[in-house]
Amino acid sequence: MSDRATGDDAAHVQPLGPLSAFLAILTAMLWGGTAVGSRIAVDAVPPLALGGLRFAMAALFMLVWCRMERSPLGISRPQWRPVLICGLLLFVQIGTFNLGTEHSTASHATLFINTFIFWVAAIEHFITHDHRLNARQLAGLIVAAAGVVILVVQAAGTHETPESQTDSATLFGDALLLTSALLLAIKIVYTKRAVRTVTPGTLIFWHDVVGVVLFSVASAVWEDVGSIALTTETALALLYIGVVISGFCFAAQAWLLKRHSASAISVFSFSTPVFGVAAAVIFRGDVLSPWLFASGLCVAAGIALVTIDRSNRLDASD
C-alpha cells in the first residue's frame, strides 16, 4: 500500500485545512497518552488481562464501524491466514508493551514505542525494499537511535527513583518496550500486505477478536485475575485506551485519510512523543530530567526527518 493516493482517489485529496490540522494534532496528542493510560491501568489489572479488556472494547467499536462502513464481517478460508497472523502479532506486541510498561515509566514507554516508525523504515529499506531511505532519513534513524541510547544508558546508571516520581525504569522493562516497537513495525509491514486480501475494517475487527481470545487464555493460565479491583482511575484509563485510542483515534484517522493524503497526515506524528512525555510528567509524576528531555528531542527530531522528508517527496510528485 502506498502513501500516495492513486486513480480516482487522487481527485478527492484535499489540502489540509484548519479543522483537519486540528484533528490530526488532537489524535497525535491522544495517542501520546496511550502509555500513561496503560501505566495507570496496569497498576490494577495484570498485563495480559489488560490487553484482553482493551481489545474487547476495540472489537465492539470495530463491529459498529464495519456496520456503518458496510464492511463484510464474513471471512473466507484464504483470509483466515492473514487474520490469524495479525491477531498473533497483536497479542505478542501488546503483551510485551503492557508488561514492559509495568516495569518502566510512562515517559520511557512513550519514547520507546514510538521508535516503531524507524523500525518500519529500516524493514522497508533493508528487507522488503518497498521504500529506499535517503541521506536525510538515515540521519533521522541515527538521531532517534541516539535518543534510545541516552535513555538506556540513563536507566542502566540510575538505581534510585526520585521521591517525586511514581514509577521507575528498568532495563528489563525498556528492553520489552523496544521489542514491542519492533513487533509493531513487523505488524504494520505485514498488515500492508494483508489488506490486499482482507478489507481493512474486517481485518481489524477479526484480529481484535483473535487477540481477545489469546489474551483471555494466556491471562487465565498465567495471571491471577481474581484480585483485580477496578477503581475509578483504572476504569477511566481502560476507557481511554480501549475507546478513545482504539475507537475515536481510529475513526478520526480514517476520516482524515479519506480526505487527505497519508503523507500530509504523517507529518504530525513527530508530536506524539512530545505529548506523551508531557502527559507522563503531569499524570505520573515522571521527572523531566535533562536525559529525558534530550532523548525526547532526539526521537521527535528523528521522526520529523524520516516522515516530513518522505511527505515532501510524495507531495511533490502528486
C-alpha positions as CSV (number, residue, x, y, z in Angstrom):
1,M,0.0,0.0,0.0
2,S,1.4,3.4,-1.0
3,D,1.0,6.6,1.0
4,R,0.1,8.3,-2.2
5,A,-3.5,8.5,-3.4
6,T,-3.9,7.0,-6.9
7,G,-6.6,6.7,-9.5
8,D,-10.0,8.2,-8.7
9,D,-8.9,8.8,-5.0
10,A,-6.3,11.3,-6.1
11,A,-9.1,13.6,-7.3
12,H,-10.7,13.7,-3.9
13,V,-7.5,14.5,-2.0
14,Q,-8.0,17.9,-0.3
15,P,-5.5,20.4,1.1
16,L,-5.1,20.2,4.9
17,G,-7.4,22.9,6.4
18,P,-7.6,24.2,10.0
19,L,-10.2,21.6,11.1
20,S,-8.2,18.7,9.7
21,A,-4.9,20.0,11.1
22,F,-6.6,20.4,14.5
23,L,-8.0,16.9,14.3
24,A,-4.6,15.5,13.2
25,I,-2.9,17.2,16.2
26,L,-5.6,16.0,18.5
27,T,-5.2,12.4,17.5
28,A,-1.4,12.7,17.9
29,M,-1.9,14.2,21.4
30,L,-4.4,11.4,22.4
31,W,-2.1,8.7,21.1
32,G,0.7,10.2,23.1
33,G,-1.3,9.4,26.2
34,T,-1.5,5.7,25.4
35,A,1.5,4.8,27.6
36,V,0.1,6.9,30.5
37,G,-3.3,5.2,30.3
38,S,-1.7,1.8,30.1
39,R,0.6,2.5,33.0
40,I,-2.3,3.6,35.2
41,A,-4.4,0.6,34.2
42,V,-1.6,-2.0,34.7
43,D,-1.3,-0.9,38.4
44,A,-4.6,-2.7,39.0
45,V,-5.0,-5.1,36.0
46,P,-2.4,-7.7,35.0
47,P,-0.8,-7.0,31.6
48,L,-2.4,-9.9,29.7
49,A,-5.9,-9.3,31.1
50,L,-5.4,-5.6,30.3
51,G,-4.8,-6.5,26.7
52,G,-8.0,-8.6,26.6
53,L,-10.1,-5.9,28.1
54,R,-8.7,-3.2,25.8
55,F,-9.3,-5.1,22.6
56,A,-12.7,-6.4,23.7
57,M,-13.7,-2.8,23.7
58,A,-11.9,-2.2,20.4
59,A,-13.7,-5.2,18.8
60,L,-17.1,-3.8,19.9
61,F,-16.2,-0.5,18.3
62,M,-15.0,-2.1,15.1
63,L,-18.2,-4.2,14.9
64,V,-20.2,-0.9,14.8
65,W,-17.7,0.6,12.5
66,C,-17.9,-2.2,10.0
67,R,-21.7,-2.0,10.0
68,M,-21.5,1.8,9.4
69,E,-18.9,1.3,6.6
70,R,-20.7,-1.8,5.3
71,S,-17.6,-3.8,5.5
72,P,-18.2,-7.5,5.3
73,L,-17.9,-9.4,8.6
74,G,-17.6,-12.8,7.0
75,I,-14.1,-14.1,6.0
76,S,-13.2,-16.9,3.5
77,R,-10.8,-19.7,4.1
78,P,-7.8,-18.0,2.4
79,Q,-8.4,-14.9,4.6
80,W,-8.0,-16.8,7.8
81,R,-4.2,-17.0,7.5
82,P,-3.6,-13.2,7.5
83,V,-6.3,-12.7,10.2
84,L,-4.6,-15.2,12.5
85,I,-1.1,-13.9,11.8
86,C,-2.2,-10.3,12.5
87,G,-4.1,-11.4,15.7
88,L,-1.0,-13.3,16.9
89,L,1.2,-10.3,16.2
90,L,-1.3,-8.1,18.1
91,F,-1.2,-10.4,21.1
92,V,2.6,-10.6,21.3
93,Q,3.1,-6.8,20.6
94,I,0.6,-5.6,23.1
95,G,1.6,-8.2,25.6
96,T,5.2,-7.1,25.6
97,F,4.1,-3.4,25.6
98,N,1.9,-3.9,28.7
99,L,4.5,-6.0,30.5
100,G,7.3,-3.5,29.6
101,T,5.1,-0.6,30.8
102,E,4.6,-2.3,34.1
103,H,8.4,-2.4,34.6
104,S,9.2,1.0,33.3
105,T,7.9,4.6,33.3
106,A,5.2,6.1,31.1
107,S,7.7,8.5,29.5
108,H,10.1,5.7,28.6
109,A,7.2,3.7,27.2
110,T,6.1,6.6,25.1
111,L,9.5,7.2,23.6
112,F,10.4,3.6,23.0
113,I,7.1,2.5,21.4
114,N,7.3,5.4,19.0
115,T,10.5,4.1,17.6
116,F,8.3,1.7,15.6
117,I,8.4,4.4,12.8
118,F,12.1,3.8,12.5
119,W,11.8,0.0,12.6
120,V,9.2,0.3,9.7
121,A,11.6,2.5,7.7
122,A,14.5,0.1,8.3
123,I,12.5,-3.0,7.4
124,E,11.1,-1.4,4.2
125,H,14.6,-0.3,3.2
126,F,16.8,-3.3,4.1
127,I,14.3,-6.2,3.9
128,T,11.2,-5.6,1.8
129,H,12.8,-2.9,-0.4
130,D,9.5,-1.1,-0.6
131,H,10.9,2.3,0.2
132,R,14.6,3.4,-0.1
133,L,15.9,5.7,2.6
134,N,17.8,8.8,1.5
135,A,20.6,10.5,3.5
136,R,18.2,12.7,5.5
137,Q,16.1,9.8,6.5
138,L,19.1,7.7,7.5
139,A,20.2,10.7,9.6
140,G,16.8,10.6,11.2
141,L,17.3,7.0,12.2
142,I,20.7,7.8,13.7
143,V,19.4,10.7,15.7
144,A,16.5,8.6,17.0
145,A,18.9,5.8,17.9
146,A,21.0,8.3,19.9
147,G,17.8,9.2,21.8
148,V,17.2,5.5,22.6
149,V,20.8,5.0,23.7
150,I,20.5,8.0,26.0
151,L,17.5,6.5,27.8
152,V,19.1,3.0,28.1
153,V,22.3,4.3,29.5
154,Q,20.4,6.6,31.9
155,A,18.3,3.6,33.1
156,A,21.4,1.4,33.5
157,G,23.2,4.0,35.5
158,T,20.3,5.1,37.7
159,H,19.5,2.9,40.7
160,E,17.3,5.3,42.6
161,T,14.0,6.8,41.7
162,P,13.3,10.4,42.7
163,E,10.8,10.7,45.5
164,S,8.6,12.9,43.3
165,Q,8.3,10.1,40.7
166,T,5.7,7.4,40.9
167,D,7.3,4.8,38.6
168,S,10.9,3.6,38.0
169,A,12.5,2.4,34.8
170,T,14.3,-0.9,34.5
171,L,16.5,-2.4,31.7
172,F,14.1,-5.3,31.6
173,G,11.1,-3.1,31.0
174,D,12.9,-0.9,28.5
175,A,14.0,-4.0,26.5
176,L,10.5,-5.3,26.4
177,L,9.3,-1.9,25.1
178,L,11.9,-1.8,22.3
179,T,10.9,-5.4,21.4
180,S,7.2,-4.3,21.3
181,A,8.1,-1.4,19.0
182,L,9.9,-3.8,16.6
183,L,6.9,-6.2,16.7
184,L,4.6,-3.3,16.0
185,A,6.7,-2.4,12.9
186,I,6.6,-6.0,11.7
187,K,2.8,-6.0,12.2
188,I,2.4,-2.8,10.2
189,V,4.5,-4.0,7.3
190,Y,2.6,-7.3,7.3
191,T,-0.8,-5.6,7.5
192,K,0.1,-3.5,4.4
193,R,0.1,-6.8,2.6
194,A,-2.8,-8.4,4.4
195,V,-5.3,-5.7,3.4
196,R,-4.8,-6.8,-0.2
197,T,-6.6,-9.9,0.8
198,V,-9.0,-8.8,3.6
199,T,-10.9,-5.5,3.8
200,P,-9.2,-3.2,6.4
201,G,-12.2,-2.9,8.7
202,T,-12.9,-6.6,8.5
203,L,-9.2,-7.4,9.2
204,I,-9.0,-5.1,12.2
205,F,-12.3,-6.5,13.7
206,W,-11.2,-10.1,13.4
207,H,-7.6,-9.5,14.5
208,D,-9.1,-7.8,17.6
209,V,-11.2,-10.9,18.2
210,V,-8.3,-13.2,17.8
211,G,-6.3,-11.0,20.2
212,V,-9.0,-11.1,22.8
213,V,-9.1,-14.9,22.7
214,L,-5.4,-15.2,23.0
215,F,-5.2,-12.7,25.8
216,S,-8.0,-14.3,27.7
217,V,-6.5,-17.8,27.5
218,A,-3.0,-16.6,28.4
219,S,-4.3,-14.5,31.3
220,A,-6.3,-17.4,32.7
221,V,-3.2,-19.6,32.6
222,W,-0.6,-17.2,33.9
223,E,-2.3,-14.4,35.8
224,D,-4.4,-14.0,39.0
225,V,-7.4,-12.1,37.8
226,G,-9.4,-12.7,40.9
227,S,-7.8,-10.0,42.8
228,I,-8.5,-7.2,40.3
229,A,-10.1,-4.2,42.0
230,L,-11.3,-1.6,39.5
231,T,-11.0,1.9,40.8
232,T,-12.5,5.0,39.1
233,E,-9.0,5.9,37.9
234,T,-8.4,2.4,36.5
235,A,-11.8,2.4,34.8
236,L,-11.2,5.8,33.2
237,A,-7.7,4.6,32.0
238,L,-9.3,1.4,30.5
239,L,-12.0,3.5,28.7
240,Y,-9.3,5.8,27.4
241,I,-7.0,3.2,25.8
242,G,-10.0,1.0,24.7
243,V,-12.5,3.5,23.4
244,V,-10.6,6.8,22.9
245,I,-7.4,5.3,21.4
246,S,-8.7,2.2,19.7
247,G,-12.1,3.8,18.9
248,F,-12.1,7.6,18.4
249,C,-8.5,7.9,17.1
250,F,-9.1,5.1,14.6
251,A,-12.3,6.8,13.3
252,A,-10.6,10.2,13.2
253,Q,-7.6,8.8,11.3
254,A,-9.9,7.1,8.8
255,W,-11.9,10.3,8.3
256,L,-8.6,12.2,7.7
257,L,-7.3,9.7,5.2
258,K,-10.5,9.8,3.2
259,R,-9.9,13.5,2.6
260,H,-6.1,14.0,2.6
261,S,-3.0,12.1,1.6
262,A,-1.4,9.9,4.2
263,S,1.9,11.8,3.7
264,A,0.1,15.1,4.8
265,I,-1.2,13.5,7.9
266,S,2.0,11.7,8.9
267,V,3.9,15.0,9.4
268,F,2.1,15.4,12.7
269,S,3.5,12.1,14.1
270,F,6.6,13.8,15.5
271,S,4.5,15.5,18.1
272,T,3.2,12.2,19.6
273,P,6.2,11.5,21.9
274,V,6.2,15.2,22.9
275,F,2.6,14.9,24.1
276,G,3.3,11.5,25.6
277,V,6.3,12.7,27.8
278,A,4.3,15.8,28.8
279,A,1.4,13.5,29.9
280,A,3.8,11.3,31.8
281,V,5.2,14.3,33.7
282,I,1.8,15.7,34.5
283,F,-0.2,12.5,35.4
284,R,2.5,10.1,36.6
285,G,5.0,12.5,38.1
286,D,7.9,11.4,35.8
287,V,10.8,13.8,36.3
288,L,11.7,15.8,33.2
289,S,15.4,15.3,33.6
290,P,18.0,16.6,31.1
291,W,18.4,13.0,29.9
292,L,14.7,12.5,29.2
293,F,14.4,15.9,27.5
294,A,17.4,15.1,25.3
295,S,16.1,11.7,24.4
296,G,12.6,13.0,23.6
297,L,14.1,15.7,21.4
298,C,16.1,13.1,19.5
299,V,13.2,10.8,18.9
300,A,10.9,13.7,17.8
301,A,13.6,15.1,15.5
302,G,14.2,11.6,14.1
303,I,10.5,11.1,13.3
304,A,10.4,14.6,11.7
305,L,13.4,13.8,9.5
306,V,12.0,10.4,8.4
307,T,8.4,11.4,7.8
308,I,8.5,15.0,6.7
309,D,11.1,14.4,4.1
310,R,9.1,11.5,2.7
311,S,6.0,13.6,2.7
312,N,7.7,16.3,0.7
313,R,8.9,13.8,-1.9
314,L,5.4,12.3,-2.2
315,D,3.5,15.5,-2.4
316,A,5.9,17.0,-5.0
317,S,5.1,14.0,-7.3
318,D,1.3,14.2,-7.0
